[in-house]
């Protein structure tokens, strides 16, 4: 199976450890290639009301990924943009769109992986990113009377030593919202603060998520206020044991 | 009247200057949202109900002319006077002429965001007619000379201390009184006097039924019944989208409405009006005011499904932390942000951007309006057709070009990372709104660089 590794632009730029963990996880399922000339999915333009300016990014995406059996990236938000708007904005994409997956969705739905060998001995709260939750239905959201499976929780339940903590508001937005975070900093930061307090009060040592963008925003506040909590992408937790075995004297993985 | 902000950002910034009020506002509305969750989850067929409601609305909207005419015919046969208003001005003129014909000086009004939308109160005031809003929350904001900040909880932004102050000033309650029971009793007495002296009652309409020519108004305070039954003239004002085909459909909507709005199984009063009492007059004004235009917009037609429950406001994390007055339209929150651009694209251009597109509004909506998808679509139209945020427009154009060119994009990434490693004063300044209260990520090595070194 040929898997194309899609690394969103800001993860490439700021969070290489998330990319490494994703690569490591995917290598279990097939032959993984990272096309070096990928750029971005175009979501920042689209959500800013300039979706046509994102078409060039989609063309590059298509060129890089059209020949793979699956394209997998560690970001529900970016994948959702490709899925929801890709084919409308650039019709060539219609054959590629069904093959593009978020990492945890790919692991749970496609590979149905229940043989994870990971270990992370911490109290962890899952930040259910809105695009993953309500866009891709990766979990049960509190508004709907349905029985959706929380796929990310199911994967995390396989991790040794990890204990999931539940915040009081299980699925409220963190306030990132792409350019919203800079156009409305007051409300954005306020929402981030509220989420963080909720996670801290629930006793979480770590906040994890399938979307690094939410974590980037939350971590920005954590670092500024020196709060007693850390962020870690889901991929890093799910890949943690394998990496642990390579990292001497390391209890767990913060950065690879 | 209360401050009219130019943009949502402006209002939100002002609201956030008082963090304690933000916390309190957020918690009060979240409490209602949680009550809604409990009520919704007590109905196993909730999602089915939503689907049925949405389909009834879709059907009705595609046969709107037929059902409105059927309603008119039936209502007239019942002895109700039916009027048609194409816009707010016509609506206000019609209501005024009915009141003038009856030499009305005092009006009690209830349950009508439509009359807010049309600016009816100031219009009637100009013609020496006094209008008293009789829903408690509406009365509070009316005394405060403000607009409602929420469609179901119009005074949710006000604390009991502020209400006590207002009532002391206007209703002669004791200074410093904050006890809700005491204040409510004072309001009740005051409103009772107003009901008794009113010459006419104006009400809204929650649902108008085509087959019966009757209409239903839902209240928790019973004030619609007080007004409509005491006064000799009852004028009901409704947006044309409030029509439903059959009486049997009421069961679907009444179950959804109160649960979504306040978490109640049903409102305390669901008052059905079919014909005037002997010697009295009943009028209904069917108002378009931009609704047929919205009906003609494929992407936004579904916004006319709205039954005004306010659930999207209660669930919206932005609304809860920016307050209803930060929105520049009569109907605030997510639903207002998709209704308002159709009325005035330029004036309300900031509203579709007052969202993280989290989608909670769409999931909570009892009539399945795809609110966040419509917000996204309005954003595209606003950036295309207006001069909103030209700096962002330019930067998106440039970023888009760079993203189409991998070499240029990688180069820009390197430049960006070098910049971020530069002096703090250069990065953290007033221009960088991210950095006002947040740290930026610190670049180490890009994934590209790591992959290049390690791919074999």
HADDOCK unambig.tbl for C-alpha pairs under 7 A between the chains (distance, minus, plus):
assign (segid A and resid 12 and name CA) (segid B and resid 446 and name CA) 5.33 0.50 0.50
assign (segid A and resid 12 and name CA) (segid B and resid 447 and name CA) 4.69 0.50 0.50
assign (segid A and resid 12 and name CA) (segid B and resid 448 and name CA) 6.51 0.50 0.50
assign (segid A and resid 13 and name CA) (segid B and resid 413 and name CA) 6.90 0.50 0.50
assign (segid A and resid 13 and name CA) (segid B and resid 443 and name CA) 6.76 0.50 0.50
assign (segid A and resid 13 and name CA) (segid B and resid 446 and name CA) 4.92 0.50 0.50
assign (segid A and resid 13 and name CA) (segid B and resid 447 and name CA) 6.78 0.50 0.50
assign (segid A and resid 14 and name CA) (segid B and resid 441 and name CA) 6.47 0.50 0.50
assign (segid A and resid 14 and name CA) (segid B and resid 442 and name CA) 6.76 0.50 0.50
assign (segid A and resid 14 and name CA) (segid B and resid 443 and name CA) 4.98 0.50 0.50
assign (segid A and resid 14 and name CA) (segid B and resid 444 and name CA) 6.89 0.50 0.50
assign (segid A and resid 14 and name CA) (segid B and resid 446 and name CA) 6.49 0.50 0.50
assign (segid A and resid 16 and name CA) (segid B and resid 445 and name CA) 6.80 0.50 0.50
assign (segid A and resid 16 and name CA) (segid B and resid 446 and name CA) 5.63 0.50 0.50
assign (segid A and resid 16 and name CA) (segid B and resid 447 and name CA) 4.33 0.50 0.50
assign (segid A and resid 19 and name CA) (segid B and resid 447 and name CA) 6.37 0.50 0.50
assign (segid A and resid 36 and name CA) (segid B and resid 448 and name CA) 6.90 0.50 0.50
assign (segid A and resid 37 and name CA) (segid B and resid 406 and name CA) 5.38 0.50 0.50
assign (segid A and resid 38 and name CA) (segid B and resid 406 and name CA) 6.51 0.50 0.50
assign (segid A and resid 39 and name CA) (segid B and resid 403 and name CA) 5.62 0.50 0.50
assign (segid A and resid 39 and name CA) (segid B and resid 406 and name CA) 5.90 0.50 0.50
assign (segid A and resid 39 and name CA) (segid B and resid 409 and name CA) 6.68 0.50 0.50
assign (segid A and resid 40 and name CA) (segid B and resid 403 and name CA) 6.28 0.50 0.50
assign (segid A and resid 45 and name CA) (segid B and resid 396 and name CA) 5.65 0.50 0.50
assign (segid A and resid 47 and name CA) (segid B and resid 376 and name CA) 6.52 0.50 0.50
assign (segid A and resid 48 and name CA) (segid B and resid 379 and name CA) 6.78 0.50 0.50
assign (segid A and resid 49 and name CA) (segid B and resid 379 and name CA) 4.35 0.50 0.50
assign (segid A and resid 49 and name CA) (segid B and resid 380 and name CA) 3.97 0.50 0.50
assign (segid A and resid 49 and name CA) (segid B and resid 383 and name CA) 5.53 0.50 0.50
assign (segid A and resid 50 and name CA) (segid B and resid 380 and name CA) 5.92 0.50 0.50
assign (segid A and resid 50 and name CA) (segid B and resid 383 and name CA) 6.49 0.50 0.50
assign (segid A and resid 50 and name CA) (segid B and resid 396 and name CA) 6.78 0.50 0.50
assign (segid A and resid 51 and name CA) (segid B and resid 380 and name CA) 6.84 0.50 0.50
assign (segid A and resid 53 and name CA) (segid B and resid 396 and name CA) 6.65 0.50 0.50
assign (segid A and resid 53 and name CA) (segid B and resid 397 and name CA) 5.54 0.50 0.50
assign (segid A and resid 53 and name CA) (segid B and resid 400 and name CA) 4.89 0.50 0.50
assign (segid A and resid 54 and name CA) (segid B and resid 400 and name CA) 5.24 0.50 0.50
assign (segid A and resid 56 and name CA) (segid B and resid 400 and name CA) 6.43 0.50 0.50
assign (segid A and resid 56 and name CA) (segid B and resid 401 and name CA) 6.69 0.50 0.50
assign (segid A and resid 56 and name CA) (segid B and resid 403 and name CA) 6.47 0.50 0.50
assign (segid A and resid 56 and name CA) (segid B and resid 404 and name CA) 4.40 0.50 0.50
assign (segid A and resid 57 and name CA) (segid B and resid 400 and name CA) 6.60 0.50 0.50
assign (segid A and resid 57 and name CA) (segid B and resid 403 and name CA) 4.92 0.50 0.50
assign (segid A and resid 57 and name CA) (segid B and resid 404 and name CA) 4.86 0.50 0.50
assign (segid A and resid 60 and name CA) (segid B and resid 404 and name CA) 6.03 0.50 0.50
assign (segid A and resid 130 and name CA) (segid B and resid 358 and name CA) 4.97 0.50 0.50
assign (segid A and resid 130 and name CA) (segid B and resid 359 and name CA) 7.00 0.50 0.50
assign (segid A and resid 131 and name CA) (segid B and resid 358 and name CA) 6.68 0.50 0.50
assign (segid A and resid 134 and name CA) (segid B and resid 359 and name CA) 6.20 0.50 0.50
assign (segid A and resid 143 and name CA) (segid B and resid 37 and name CA) 6.37 0.50 0.50
assign (segid A and resid 143 and name CA) (segid B and resid 363 and name CA) 5.97 0.50 0.50
assign (segid A and resid 143 and name CA) (segid B and resid 364 and name CA) 5.28 0.50 0.50
assign (segid A and resid 144 and name CA) (segid B and resid 363 and name CA) 6.36 0.50 0.50
assign (segid A and resid 144 and name CA) (segid B and resid 364 and name CA) 6.96 0.50 0.50
assign (segid A and resid 145 and name CA) (segid B and resid 41 and name CA) 5.81 0.50 0.50
assign (segid A and resid 145 and name CA) (segid B and resid 46 and name CA) 6.39 0.50 0.50
assign (segid A and resid 145 and name CA) (segid B and resid 47 and name CA) 6.29 0.50 0.50
assign (segid A and resid 173 and name CA) (segid B and resid 317 and name CA) 6.93 0.50 0.50
assign (segid A and resid 173 and name CA) (segid B and resid 358 and name CA) 6.35 0.50 0.50
assign (segid A and resid 175 and name CA) (segid B and resid 356 and name CA) 6.59 0.50 0.50
assign (segid A and resid 176 and name CA) (segid B and resid 356 and name CA) 6.90 0.50 0.50
assign (segid A and resid 177 and name CA) (segid B and resid 356 and name CA) 4.15 0.50 0.50
assign (segid A and resid 177 and name CA) (segid B and resid 357 and name CA) 6.90 0.50 0.50
assign (segid A and resid 180 and name CA) (segid B and resid 356 and name CA) 6.29 0.50 0.50
assign (segid A and resid 181 and name CA) (segid B and resid 434 and name CA) 6.81 0.50 0.50
assign (segid A and resid 182 and name CA) (segid B and resid 433 and name CA) 5.39 0.50 0.50
assign (segid A and resid 182 and name CA) (segid B and resid 434 and name CA) 5.38 0.50 0.50
assign (segid A and resid 184 and name CA) (segid B and resid 9 and name CA) 6.08 0.50 0.50
assign (segid A and resid 185 and name CA) (segid B and resid 433 and name CA) 6.18 0.50 0.50
assign (segid A and resid 185 and name CA) (segid B and resid 434 and name CA) 6.63 0.50 0.50
assign (segid A and resid 186 and name CA) (segid B and resid 13 and name CA) 6.14 0.50 0.50
assign (segid A and resid 186 and name CA) (segid B and resid 16 and name CA) 6.62 0.50 0.50
assign (segid A and resid 187 and name CA) (segid B and resid 12 and name CA) 6.97 0.50 0.50
assign (segid A and resid 187 and name CA) (segid B and resid 318 and name CA) 6.70 0.50 0.50
assign (segid A and resid 187 and name CA) (segid B and resid 321 and name CA) 6.35 0.50 0.50
assign (segid A and resid 187 and name CA) (segid B and resid 322 and name CA) 6.93 0.50 0.50
assign (segid A and resid 220 and name CA) (segid B and resid 438 and name CA) 4.41 0.50 0.50
assign (segid A and resid 220 and name CA) (segid B and resid 439 and name CA) 4.27 0.50 0.50
assign (segid A and resid 220 and name CA) (segid B and resid 440 and name CA) 5.87 0.50 0.50
assign (segid A and resid 220 and name CA) (segid B and resid 441 and name CA) 7.00 0.50 0.50
assign (segid A and resid 221 and name CA) (segid B and resid 437 and name CA) 6.63 0.50 0.50
assign (segid A and resid 221 and name CA) (segid B and resid 438 and name CA) 4.66 0.50 0.50
assign (segid A and resid 221 and name CA) (segid B and resid 439 and name CA) 6.46 0.50 0.50
assign (segid A and resid 223 and name CA) (segid B and resid 439 and name CA) 6.11 0.50 0.50
assign (segid A and resid 224 and name CA) (segid B and resid 437 and name CA) 6.85 0.50 0.50
assign (segid A and resid 224 and name CA) (segid B and resid 438 and name CA) 5.60 0.50 0.50
assign (segid A and resid 224 and name CA) (segid B and resid 439 and name CA) 5.54 0.50 0.50
